[in-house]
Amino acid sequence: MMRTHSHSIWSGLITPSIVLWLVLTTLGFSGCQKAGKLEHEAGVSLVRAMRSAVCLSPQKDETSPCGARDARYEASAGHIFINIYGVADAKEIAELVDVVRQARERMNIHFRVTITFFNNLGDRKKITADTIGE
């Protein structure tokens, strides 16, 4: 029986390809994690700035000094989404947008920020949304 060498040729080509693919995907994933970490830190900073500027509380009950109001964020690639629950009126919305805009400039945050305002924690009725940045 005659053996062909095609099997050894293919295995010689496949192994370097797999190694290259593993290296590239590992580098790609570490880059994504780094960008996610920066966005996470920016989201935390912006929510802290809002909480110190106006009465927003991480409490979920109406017995807290701020009532049932809260600010939370989510981060994705190049974008921070801030959800604010329990907003009272248009004046407060304008104040919060201004706080985020100033904090973004002061902290040199280049990510796009979308702030979504909800009526309260219970029904989560969306009032409005504002996007800051390109």
C-alpha positions in Angstrom: 0.0 0.0 0.0 1.3 3.4 -1.0 0.9 6.3 1.4 0.4 9.8 0.2 2.0 12.7 1.9 -0.9 15.0 1.5 -2.0 14.6 5.1 1.4 15.8 6.5 1.3 18.8 4.0 -2.2 19.9 5.2 -1.3 19.5 8.9 1.8 21.6 8.3 -0.3 24.4 6.8 -3.2 24.2 9.3 -1.2 24.4 12.5 0.4 27.8 11.7 -3.0 29.1 10.6 -4.6 28.1 13.9 -1.8 29.7 15.9 -2.1 32.9 13.9 -5.8 32.9 14.3 -5.5 32.4 18.1 -2.9 35.2 18.4 -5.1 37.6 16.4 -8.3 36.8 18.3 -6.6 37.1 21.6 -5.2 40.5 20.7 -8.5 41.6 19.4 -10.3 40.5 22.6 -7.8 42.3 24.9 -8.3 45.4 22.8 -12.1 45.2 23.3 -11.7 44.7 27.0 -9.4 47.7 27.3 -11.9 50.0 25.4 -14.7 48.6 27.6 -12.8 49.3 30.7 -12.3 53.0 29.7 -16.0 53.3 28.9 -16.9 51.7 32.2 -14.8 54.2 34.1 -16.3 57.1 32.1 -19.8 55.8 32.8 -19.1 55.6 36.6 -17.6 59.1 36.6 -20.6 60.6 34.8 -23.1 59.0 37.0 -21.2 60.1 40.1 -21.1 63.7 38.7 -24.9 63.6 38.2 -25.5 62.2 41.7 -23.4 64.9 43.4 -25.0 67.7 41.3 -28.7 66.7 41.8 -30.6 64.5 44.1 -30.1 61.0 42.5 -29.9 58.0 44.8 -29.0 54.3 44.2 -31.9 53.6 46.6 -35.0 52.0 45.1 -37.6 53.1 47.6 -39.4 56.3 48.3 -38.1 56.6 51.9 -34.7 57.7 50.7 -33.9 61.4 50.7 -34.1 61.5 46.9 -37.3 59.4 46.6 -37.5 56.6 44.0 -34.9 58.1 41.7 -31.8 56.6 40.3 -29.2 56.8 37.5 -27.6 53.8 35.9 -25.3 53.3 32.9 -24.4 50.8 30.3 -21.3 50.9 28.2 -20.6 49.6 24.7 -17.9 50.3 22.1 -17.5 54.0 21.9 -20.8 54.8 23.6 -22.2 55.3 27.1 -25.9 54.9 27.8 -27.2 56.6 31.0 -30.7 55.8 32.2 -32.2 58.2 34.7 -35.3 57.1 36.5 -37.8 59.3 38.4 -37.2 62.6 36.7 -39.5 65.4 37.9 -39.7 68.0 35.1 -38.1 69.6 32.0 -36.0 71.9 34.1 -34.4 68.9 35.9 -33.8 67.2 32.6 -32.0 70.3 31.2 -29.9 70.5 34.4 -28.9 66.8 34.2 -28.0 67.1 30.5 -25.9 70.2 31.3 -24.2 68.3 34.2 -23.2 65.5 31.9 -22.1 67.8 29.1 -19.8 69.8 31.6 -18.5 66.6 33.3 -17.7 65.0 29.9 -15.7 68.1 28.9 -14.0 68.5 32.2 -13.0 64.8 32.4 -12.0 64.8 28.7 -14.3 61.9 27.9 -14.6 61.4 24.1 -17.2 58.7 24.1 -20.7 59.4 22.8 -23.2 59.7 25.7 -26.9 59.0 25.3 -29.0 60.0 28.3 -32.5 58.5 28.5 -35.0 59.9 31.0 -37.7 57.7 32.5 -40.8 58.7 34.4 -40.1 56.4 37.4 -38.6 53.1 38.5 -41.9 51.2 38.3 -43.4 51.7 34.8 -40.2 53.0 33.1 -42.1 55.2 30.7 -39.6 56.9 28.5 -39.8 60.7 28.6 -37.0 61.8 26.3 -33.4 61.1 25.3 -30.5 63.3 24.5 -27.2 62.4 22.8 -24.0 64.3 23.5 -21.0 63.9 21.3 -20.4 62.9 17.7 
